[in-house]
Amino acid sequence: MLDLGGEYQLCADEIRAAIEAVLESRQFIGGPAVIELEKALSSRVGVEHAVAVSSGTDALLCTMMGLDIGHGDEVILPAFTFFATAGSVARLGAKPVFVDIDPRTFNVDPDKIEAAITDRTRAIIAVHLFGQCAEMNAINAIATRHHLTVIEDAAQAIGAAYHGRPAGALGDVACVSFYPTKNLGGFGEGGMIFTSDEHLAGIARQLRNHGESQRYVHERVGGNFRLDTMKAAILLVRLRYLDQFTKRRRDNAARYNALLEEVPVTTPYVPAHQTEVYHQYSILCDRRDELRSFLQKRGVHSAVYYPVPLHLQKCFAFVGCRRGSLPVTEQLCDRILSLPCHPMLTEADLQYVASGVQEFYARFAPTCATASDTHGATEPRSANVGKE
Ligand SMILES: Cc1ncc(COP(=O)(O)O)c(C=O)c1O
């Protein structure tokens, strides 16, 4: 699914030089590299403030601590996401309120949000899953009507855009991850908070450093959510490659869309107003687990994000959902499959992966339903692939 070694080789000299400079500086926490990374990303995303933190999870946690979300509060979010989105809510004593998703985009269905709002709701977390933004116009309109904060979980979506505006600048505050597998992946854990709210940014800066306002003066209880200097220096190098790597992901997706055109699977649905960055290239398919083993036997890795929806996880039993509560989410968990889409794939790799999928359906599942039969996508499946 990844070729981190190949990506590293492309920029190895620059990374070694960046590490060397940090070693020479003898500053290992914070410092100029962290400030430079914050500046580079805030100006790229188009927000006033960026606060570097220790992971995407800590970005979510720190953001919600900064918003004073806690016991008695509710936060609306999809159950079809990585655990951290909901885990961070629950860690603060608040209740995650799970809402179903749109079967085509895999992101939260705005039409289902309003019914989940109560007088305890404080925020909506809009997850931009797999590199495509949630429907932010509709989500922001609902939030404004009900005086709620919109938190973007943009962990998987750095570089994505919605109506031409970058992910990270679409809500009140946004959280990204620099986990090594992410499109802007670092060498270790890391994350960032984006906001144009100066007050919230100031609180987040304190919270990442045990709530300190001045040395040994603590206005609130925070934690150690700081980003290491070395990681920031490496991310600054990786950032220089982000656009070309994103283009390769988009080109790979366009090739898959063409190669899988006649195959009875549903390729990603990308409305024209979305600039998708393909953190994952995910198809919907029948007989998913058999297809996966078939590909594995041919040496092709694939992945299931996510096999168990969050509302059915034991630790969230207190939320009160059961099987059947979120039918679209549950159905997708059984049918989703992500194919390798990383920037180091060659044309031969793409053809090999696609031919495996083709062969599986030709040999073993000739009667599977077609994509349009099952999901009724209304726009061309490859709507804006390859467009900038
Ligand atoms: C949607 C989503 N939210 C949050 C996170 C948490 O980020 P991290 O792994 O950096 O803590 C991730 C990372 O995997 C993610 O994919």
PDBQT file of the ligand as one rigid body, heavy atoms in Angstrom, charges set to zero:
ROOT
HETATM    1  C1  LIG A 401      -9.470  10.564  10.014  1.00  0.00    +0.000 C 
HETATM    2  C2  LIG A 401      -8.341  10.549  11.010  1.00  0.00    +0.000 A 
HETATM    3  N1  LIG A 401      -8.464  11.277  12.130  1.00  0.00    +0.000 NA
HETATM    4  C3  LIG A 401      -7.482  11.315  13.039  1.00  0.00    +0.000 A 
HETATM    5  C4  LIG A 401      -6.313  10.612  12.877  1.00  0.00    +0.000 A 
HETATM    6  C5  LIG A 401      -5.296  10.626  13.973  1.00  0.00    +0.000 C 
HETATM    7  O1  LIG A 401      -4.036  11.043  13.532  1.00  0.00    +0.000 OA
HETATM    8  P1  LIG A 401      -2.697  10.483  14.237  1.00  0.00    +0.000 P 
HETATM    9  O2  LIG A 401      -2.522   9.078  13.806  1.00  0.00    +0.000 OA
HETATM   10  O3  LIG A 401      -1.626  11.402  13.733  1.00  0.00    +0.000 OA
HETATM   11  O4  LIG A 401      -2.880  10.605  15.710  1.00  0.00    +0.000 OA
HETATM   12  C6  LIG A 401      -6.129   9.861  11.726  1.00  0.00    +0.000 A 
HETATM   13  C7  LIG A 401      -4.871   9.127  11.507  1.00  0.00    +0.000 C 
HETATM   14  O5  LIG A 401      -4.753   8.019  11.245  1.00  0.00    +0.000 OA
HETATM   15  C8  LIG A 401      -7.185   9.810  10.760  1.00  0.00    +0.000 A 
HETATM   16  O6  LIG A 401      -7.068   9.086   9.652  1.00  0.00    +0.000 OA
ENDROOT
TORSDOF 0
